[in-house]
């Protein structure tokens, strides 16, 4: 197992570095110090051929100008905060709006656009990278100095673990996720419509016209959102269900997870044989089928378009601070935010 550090590019006069983790079976995970972005995950297909299974770019400029959060850590708060506003201990906080009338993924120039400190990890049969960033009090409107640590580790079982931790000196909001777009066909040979998805979830959050939770939970039974038995993604998004049409004929919804660290999310591409199992301690996963991806840029020579990737964003419920019935994503001084998600890559038998 080895970790290779290389210069990836430069941003505002500062170097951006790439770290590539490789285990003895040849699986490789590459990530950069800009936004903790995962640029590549190379895993074998059923014939042993290694190919990249996430969307990304080979240069800094594309990540800054074109990226719809490819591979990045989103924060302080993943997802949308309605009207760019929340109240905490009687004080109203106004946040910058970067998604129509909403605050999205921590706002403009949030964690995905920051340069993080990084160091290699080699211990206990795993290799990895530890990323550190301090978000100053008032950054993008949030209270408190927030110290954040993100760790990516790879083991010999082709498992990538992402661990998130944070502390604050003042009560604030934290809800972190990774925004990788998965495409198990390898090197974007196909879209993700024929991928099979299975999710241990009985309920989703209903969204309003601004793609923000209404506060209502919808039962997945007899809807396109029922992935309790595996089915092709295209079966769901070909539906005329109003929630499917609402987000550009696709899925961009939080699924409440029934189980944790027990194979709760499975994605499979039959043609390549690749299979991804996602396990987490988080309350939900936002599944996004890239139905709002524009065709205004290229992804490593491939014209961007709808349905080229599927995001499996494990996180707390979006906009929870504005819905008393949701578990709030509040972090108090003296407490520590901790969560982890494991991505297990294998091939179907």
Phi, psi and omega in degrees: 000143182209159175237127179244125178256131181220159173284126181263325182174198182221141179224118179052042176082000180248144180287140173249125185253150175249140174240126177247121178263131180224128176265178188288345176269000174100354176297135180232138173233123178247137180216157184236163183283351171277113174065015187053032187291128170275113185269329184210143165227110181259118181226156183282152170269190184295341177261005179088005181282125180276128177215160181281135184240018173228154178277140180188182182236168179253007182212155182297319186303318180293323178294325181283319189270323193243341194290128170272055179068029179309119170067005190271159168276129181255132180180172013295329183235117178290150179083192185262142168249118188298134178062013178058040187209142171208162180242136180219120181052043176082356179254135179267131179249129178259127182248152178295140182263119181235016177212081188055243182265011183249161170261124187240132172050041176090356176096183179292143180050050180270205187303328181293343182251002183267151172270125183257146169288147184214148174213153181285153175234131173217103183196147171050043176077013176230156171236158181182190178224137175250124180252139180230140176208141175248116177269116187289151176307126179094351180299124184053027173092356184273143178280154172087146170278118185250120176263123187240137174232126177242130180236128173252125177230146180236136177245185182280354180264018181059040178248125173258122176252134172248120178246136181239134173216153181201149173227157182221157176259005180203143181307131184207186178250139175215130174202095189259151174207167170253139189251041177291141175258114183267139172216102189281358178295333179092120179054035176053044178289338183210171174275188185257010184296327180270357175297142175264136183235139173225132183224128177280082184212131177262344186218148171239167171269132174290141179249151175266187184295344179260014178061033177244142179305137176282341186105351181266142174262133179249133176288135184283343183304133179063029175229166177295346184273007180275097177249023180295330166252139185299143175205163180289143180301323182297333177298323181284313189278355173276359183286158174264012179303136186299328179288332176287315181292330184302325186252032176083038180059064179187201180239135173209049194240147172281126175256124176285130185271133179279337188222164182219138182049045180209052176060039188285340179228128178228132178235134182218142174246112186296323185295315180275338184083358182288143180224136178239127176246126182248128179231139188208164171259003182285159184288329187212169171229127172272117179260124183232122184264028178050036182284352177247013178289128181273159182262036186263006181209169179252149175245094181051050176089354178255129179294129179297146177196172178302149169066026177276345180206162175233128179265140178236081191269094179287131186189172167288170184294134179297147178056028185296332182295337181259010179226101184303334181280351177269157173288122185288150178262050183267134174242126180263156174301136180092347176261167178232132175276127179218132175202159179210154177222138179245135178246111183256121181255131180211187173234147182286148183278000000 
